[in-house]
Amino acid sequence: MAIDTYIGNWTDEDLRRRLDDLPNYRSLVLYGPGVTDAGAELISKCTNLRELHLVDTQITDDGIKQIAKLQNLDWLVIDNAAISDRGMNELHTLKSLTGLHMVATKSKEDGLAVLMQLPHLCYLEVVGQDIRNVGTSIISQLPSLHSLRLASTTADDRDFLNLAYSTSLQQLAYDMPLVSKEAVAELNQRLSGLALQTFHFYKPEERISYLSGYCLDLYERREYDQAKSAANDVLRWFPFNPAAHGARAFINFELGNIVDFRKDMENFRDNANLFGDHDLYQMAKYYLTLESAKAVRLMIDHEKPQALLVEKLRATTLKKQKEEPVASLIRRIEQVARGAGDQLIGVPTLAQIAAASHQQNQPPQQWARRKHRDTESTINLPWSW
């Protein structure tokens, strides 16, 4: 007799005790570290399985090789697992797959190549991993892909615009801090029928980290126009950050915008004073005393003010990524069903999962809440030059 689904934190031993029933399951949503490669071998006995969610498990490449035996599988979710390119390439046997979620795996662009061998894939989610260079190019060539969900801290405008070559894409949701508004507008123009929306996989602090790091990388490469655009994005999130104003001031100077340089330097000084950062305050105050562009140029070349900004902007480390909608939805279901033992409950529909994702939007943290005068922790942004 076919069994609809099970959602819960079964372990390898739980799977082993139900070995005779496993071929009857159509859907499994398993989460937690109790499922390992040994459990994956048992899951491969579920010959009627159509939908499988593996969330926060300890399954590795060897376990994915077992999962790849499920020839009838239609939908697969791999969320937070140590799966590399080798493991992803095992999925080439799943020719019936129409939906694939790859969330926070160890796979990179080589692992994405397997997508070309999945001819019926119409929904793809690649979140929290590297899709630079050929990654989006591969995705754009998928012939049946209608819906795409991407989150990447490394993909830039060029990677994003690779998607314009898709001939089937109809819906795109993205969280890509390095992608500019101009690139989004261009993609909208090139794929006029595309439904575009943003979602929030990365927390505000993480987005600022990647944006600021990108800004300062551009500064080092002397791509000052793009660096200024990235600095403006940072300041839209945290308008009172003294170090951000300092960074934009020096970018403006390199662009020859002396009036804007002085204006940002004044904001740099005032906000450093507001937050009680003596070092940054003295830096800004000194640069404002210089009476000519030549004097500023000599001082920048001699003193290298970037070094102090780097020290301040590396004050904290990145925080953990927040949960994906599938994982959080499952956890809420578990709380409701706790105490029900092995009782089977209905699997969440795709509509429910989509609704959960929309509910996860969070407004950016207000900089004013972090305002204090402790000079050793006033700048709480993990930038890197």
N, C-alpha and C positions, 0 to 999 in steps of 0.2 A: 504494500500500500504506500503510495507516495505521501510524503510529509511536506507541508508547505515550507516552513523555515524555522530556524533557531537563531536567536540573537543572545549572545552572552559571552562570558569569559571562560569557556571550556579550556581545559588543559589537555596535554597529550593523553593523559590517563583517562580523562572523560571521553575523549574520542575513541580510545581503545575499548572502553567498556560498552560503547555503542556500535562496535564494528559491524554487527549484523544489520543494523538499521541505516548505516551511512548511505548505501546505494539508493535509499528512498528519499533523501533530501533533495529539494529543488533549490533552496537558498540557504546559505550560511553566512552569518555576520559574527566573526570571532575576533575578540580583542583581548589584549593583555599578554604578558611575557610567558604565560604558561603554554603557549603553542610554539613549538620549535620545528626543526626539520623533520623530526620523527612524527610529529603531528601532521605535517604536510604530506608525508607518505600515506598516512591514514586517510586524509582528505581526498587523495587521488582515487580512493575506492568509491567516492560518491559519483557514480557513473551517470546519474540523472541531474547532476548539479548544473543549474543555469546561471546562478548569481553567487559570487563569493566576495566577501569583504574581509580583508586581513588588516587589522588596525593595531598598531603598537605590539606586534608579535616579535618573536625572535627568529623568524624564518629568514634564511640566508639564500644564497644562490643555489645551493644544493636542494633546498626545499622548493624553490620555484621550478626546478627541473621536474619535480613530482607533480606540482600544480599544472604544469604544461601538458600533462596526460589527459586532462579533462576536456575532451574533444567537443563536448556539447556546451561548454561554457559560453555564455552570452555577455556577461558583465563581470569585470574584475576590478577590485579596489585593492591597491597596495599602499598602505598609509603608515609612514614612519617605520621603515624596515631597512636592514643593511643589505640591500640588493644592489649589486654592481652591474656594469654593462654585461658581464657574462651571464648573470641571471636573467636580465631583461631579454637577451637574445634567445633564451630558451622558449620564449612565448611565441615563436614563429609558427608553432604547431596549432595555435588556437585560431583557426581560420574562420570560425563562426563568431568571433568576438565583435560586438558592436559598440561596447563601452569600456573604456580603460581609464582608471585613475592612478596616477603615479605621484604620490605625495611624500615629499621629504625622504626620497631614497638616495642611494649613493651613485645612481646611474648618471652618466653624462651624455654627450652627444653621440658617442658610439652606440650606446644602448638605445637611443631613439631610432636608429636605423632599422630596428625590427618592425617599426610601424609600417614600413613599406610592404611588409609581408602579411599585413592584416587587411584584406581587401574590403571588408564590410564595416570597418570602424567608422562610426558616425559621431560618436561623442568621445572627446579626449580631454583629460585634465592632467596637466604637468605643472606641479606646484612645489616651490621650495627647493629647486635644484637648477643646475647650470644648463641653459639652453642657448648659450652664445654660439655665434658663428653658424655652423650648418644646422643647428637644432631647429630653428624656425623654418629654415629652407626645406628640411625634410617634412615638417608638418604641413607646409603649404602644398606639398605634392600629393597628399592623401586624397584619393579620388572620391571617397564617400563621406568625408568629414563635413558635418553640418554645424556642430557645436564644439566650441573650444574654450577652455578655461586655463589661463596661464598666470603664474606668479613667479617672478624671477628678479633678483637683485642685481644681476650682472648683464642682462640683455639691455641693449640700448636702441636708439632710433633705427639703426640699420637692421638689427635683428627683427624689430617690430614690423618694419616695412616689408620684410621678406614675405609676410603673410598676405600681402597684396597680390601675390601670384596664385593664390588659391582660386580654384574654379568652382568650389562647392560650398565654401564657408558661408554660413548664414548668421551665426551668433558668436560673439567673442566677449568674454569677461576677463579682465586682466587686473593685476596689481604689479606694476613694473616701475619702480621709482625713478629709473634713469630715462624713461621714455618721455619726451617732451610733448607739449600740447600741439606743437606744429606737426609732429609725426602722427599723432592721433587724427588731426584734421586731414592730413594727406591720405591716410588709410581710409578714412570715411569717404573721401572723394574718389579714390581708386576702386573701392568696393561699395558702390552706392547703396546696395541693398543690405549691407551688413548691419546687424543690430549690435551696437557697442555699449558696454557698461563696465564700470569699475567695481571691484570688491576689495575688502581689506583682509588680506592674509597676514601682512606684516604690521606690527604695532607702530605707532607714530615714532617712537624712539629709534626703531630699526630703520624706518624710511629715512629719517633725518641722517642717520649714520651713513647709509649708502649714497644719498644725495650729496652730502657734504664731502665724502671721500671722492666721489666722482668730480665734484666741483674743483677740488684741490689737485686732482690728477690732471684735469684740463689746464689748470693754471701752470703746473709744471711743464706741460707740453706747449705752453704759450698759445693755447686756443682760448683767448680771453673772452670772446663773445659768448661762447658756449658756457664758459666758467661763470660768467655773470648771470646767465639764465639759470644755471643750477643754484647759484647763491640766492637769487631772488626766490626760487622755490623753497629753499631752506628758511628764508626770512618770512615767508608766508605762514609757515608752521610756527616758528618761534621768533616773533618780531622784536623781542627785547634782548636777544642773545648778543652780548657785546662782541664775542669772537666772530660771529657771523658778519656783523657790521665791519669788523676789522678786515676780514677776508675780502669783502666786497669793496672796501676802500682801496686796497692794494690792486685789485683787479681793475677798478676804475682808473687808477693812476696809469697802469700799463696800457689802457685804452686811450689815454690822453684826456680823460674827462676830469680835469682838475677841480672843477666846481663840485661835481659829484663826489670826488675823492675827499674833499674837505667836509662835505655834508655827512658822508658816512663816517668820517673820522670823528666828527662831533658826536654822532650817535654812539660810536664806539666808546668815546670818553664818558659820555653821560651814563650809558648803561653799565659800563665797568664800575663807575662810582656807585650806581644804584645797587649793584650786587656786591659791592665791597671788595672787588678784585684790584688790589693795589698795583700789581705788576702791569696789567692791561691798561689801567687808568694812567699810569705814568708813561707808558708807550704812546698812547693816543695823545696825551697832553704834549709830549715832546714833539711829535710830528706836526702838531698844529702850530708850533712856534716857528717852523721852517718857512722861510719867506719866498722860496723859489722852487720850481720843479727840479732844477738842477741839484739843489740841496737835498730834496727828498730822494732823488735818484742815487746820489752819493751815499746817503744814509741807509737806504734799502740794500745797496750792494755791499756796504761795509758791515752792517749790523745783522742782516738776515732776520728780519722780524718774524718770518714764518716759523722759526724754531720755537718761539714762545707760544705762538698760536697753536702749534701742534701739541705742545705740552698741555695746554689748557683743554684742547678739544679731544684729547685721549683720556679724559678723566674717568670714564666708565667703560664697561664692556657691554656687548650686545646682550639683550635679554632673550629668553626663550621665545620661539615663535608660538603664536597662539594656536589653539586647536582648530583643525579643519571642521567644517560643518558636519560631515559624516560622523567623525569621532565624537563631537560634542552631543549630537543627536542621540547616538547610541548610549552615551553615558546618562543622558536624561531619561531615556527609556529604562535603563537598568535601575535607576533610582526608584522609578514608579513600580517596576516589577520585582524589586528586591523582596525576597522572602517567598517568591513563587516557585522556588526550586527549579525543576526541569520543565516547567510549564512553557509551552510554545506560544509565542506571540507573533503577530503579523510583522513582516519586514517593512521598513519605511519605504514608501514609494519615492520615485524620483522627484515628484512634485513636493513631497514633504521635505526632502533633502534640500531642494532649491529654496524652499521657504525658509528653512533653517539658516541657509547661507545669507539670505537677505537680512535676517534679524541680527547678524553678527557685526553689522557696521557700527563702529564706535567713533564718536567725535574725538579730534586730537586733544591731547592733554594740554590744559592751559598753562602757559609758561608762568603766569602770575602765581599759580599754586606752588611753584618751586622756588619762589623768590625768598631769599634769605641772605645773610651777610657773612656766612662762614666762608672765608677766603679759600679754604682748601677743597671745597666741594660746590662752589657756586656754578661752575660750568659743568653741566652734567650731560655732555654730548660726546659720543665716542667717535669723533672724526679721526681720519688718518690722512696725512699729507701725501 
